[in-house]
Amino acid sequence: MDTPLRAVEFFSGLGAFAEACRFSGINVVAAFDQNEHANKVYESNFDLSPDIRNIETIRATDVPASSIWWMSPPCTPFSRRGKQKDDEDPRAKAFFRLLEILPERTPDYFFMENVEGFIGSRSEERLKVLLESLGYKQRSFNICSSMFGVPMRRPRFFLSASRLIQPKPPEFDPFEDERVLSDFLTERSDEDLRLPDSELEKYDAVLNIVDPGKKDAYVICFTRGYFKCRKASGSLIRLPDGGARFVSPLEMLNLFGFSSAYKFPAELSKQVCWRLIGNSMDVRAVRAVLATVGL
Ligand SMILES: C[S@@+](CC[C@H](N)C(=O)[O-])C[C@H]1O[C@@H](n2cnc3c(N)ncnc32)[C@H](O)[C@@H]1O
């Protein structure tokens, strides 16, 4: 058997990258994230404790030798909902710190995920120029969960780069996960997921409420503000009595392509789980990105 490739994951969150590597020849040897809840979830699923240090402060020697770097930096500097301050946003500092130390490490493969707003940004330009100067061949593209047949819109920017081979365009099997929305809605009780009826009226104009009985029903992108924020933070489900409910964290994991082996620790509140998944990635998309360089 080939020796597993070693990978390091930055801004690891709840570990969608590690989940995508679960049944692969890739061994995640280190993860970095400053969120203690995210790290707790990560640790309980992958037997690896992410480093909680602020990435802005790390040195090249803090990063173990590996063939693969994967990073999902904060998207607020590029998000349409944010002020789009790009490389001048303080939340982009950690990303640029990693670009500073990249020349000292130069992993064979470099991957990145972000929102579509990253495309055409100054940060994207700086990244591409750096990768080219270090001898990486690179390709960037959009992947949306719907491309796999999943009833969810979650378009994201991905970059695949390698010093060994030219990345290919990603391939999609539109029938990979062809379940209809109601197949993903597994919660038996709606009680603690129900949106108060008073809010239903108040926020009627901004809520996206989906009827799961419709054959082509799909949900739109869940954000970390799901539950807290009513506007553009993700779809709710129409109930038979005309009310609406939130999509549960478990249902979201299912929509994002996590395996049944993946679990949230029981003591974590739904609100925390929602925040973490809203930040996360579609596991099928991560696999499709890895496949662009034959991994
Ligand atoms: C967009 S999310 C990435 C989520 C991840 N891909 C997943 O699968 O859940 C960004 C993550 O970066 C972390 N983060 C943001 N700034 C950081 C910093 N300066 N140092 C370490 N972690 C940071 C946040 O806690 C958050 O979990």
The ligand as an SDF file (V2000), in Angstrom:
LIG
                    3D

 27 29  0  0  0  0  0  0  0  0999 V2000
  -14.8750   29.8630    6.7720 C   0  0  0  0  0  0  0  0  0  0  0  0
  -14.5460   29.0480    8.2650 S   0  0  0  0  0  0  0  0  0  0  0  0
  -13.8170   27.5520    7.6900 C   0  0  0  0  0  0  0  0  0  0  0  0
  -14.6240   26.3380    8.0540 C   0  0  0  0  0  0  0  0  0  0  0  0
  -14.0580   25.0050    7.6630 C   0  0  0  0  0  0  0  0  0  0  0  0
  -13.6660   24.9060    6.2970 N   0  0  0  0  0  0  0  0  0  0  0  0
  -15.0620   23.8730    7.9690 C   0  0  0  0  0  0  0  0  0  0  0  0
  -15.0870   22.8820    7.2690 O   0  0  0  0  0  0  0  0  0  0  0  0
  -15.8230   23.9900    8.9220 O   0  0  0  0  0  0  0  0  0  0  0  0
  -13.2010   29.9600    8.9020 C   0  0  0  0  0  0  0  0  0  0  0  0
  -12.6140   29.3970   10.1800 C   0  0  0  0  0  0  0  0  0  0  0  0
  -11.4060   30.1050   10.4460 O   0  0  0  0  0  0  0  0  0  0  0  0
  -11.2670   30.3150   11.8260 C   0  0  0  0  0  0  0  0  0  0  0  0
  -10.4020   31.5060   11.9550 N   0  0  0  0  0  0  0  0  0  0  0  0
  -10.6880   32.7500   11.5170 C   0  0  0  0  0  0  0  0  0  0  0  0
   -9.6360   33.5710   11.7520 N   0  0  0  0  0  0  0  0  0  0  0  0
   -8.6750   32.8140   12.3360 C   0  0  0  0  0  0  0  0  0  0  0  0
   -7.3590   33.0940   12.8100 C   0  0  0  0  0  0  0  0  0  0  0  0
   -6.8510   34.3240   12.7260 N   0  0  0  0  0  0  0  0  0  0  0  0
   -6.6430   32.0870   13.3710 N   0  0  0  0  0  0  0  0  0  0  0  0
   -7.1740   30.8350   13.4740 C   0  0  0  0  0  0  0  0  0  0  0  0
   -8.4220   30.5120   13.0300 N   0  0  0  0  0  0  0  0  0  0  0  0
   -9.1520   31.4870   12.4680 C   0  0  0  0  0  0  0  0  0  0  0  0
  -12.6810   30.4920   12.3460 C   0  0  0  0  0  0  0  0  0  0  0  0
  -12.7630   30.1130   13.7070 O   0  0  0  0  0  0  0  0  0  0  0  0
  -13.4770   29.5680   11.4140 C   0  0  0  0  0  0  0  0  0  0  0  0
  -13.6610   28.2990   12.0020 O   0  0  0  0  0  0  0  0  0  0  0  0
  1  2  1  0
  2  3  1  0
  2 10  1  0
  3  4  1  0
  4  5  1  0
  5  6  1  0
  5  7  1  0
  7  8  2  0
  7  9  1  0
 10 11  1  0
 11 12  1  0
 11 26  1  0
 12 13  1  0
 13 14  1  0
 13 24  1  0
 14 15  1  0
 14 23  1  0
 15 16  2  0
 16 17  1  0
 17 18  1  0
 17 23  2  0
 18 19  1  0
 18 20  2  0
 20 21  1  0
 21 22  2  0
 22 23  1  0
 24 25  1  0
 24 26  1  0
 26 27  1  0
M  CHG  2   2   1   9  -1
M  END
$$$$
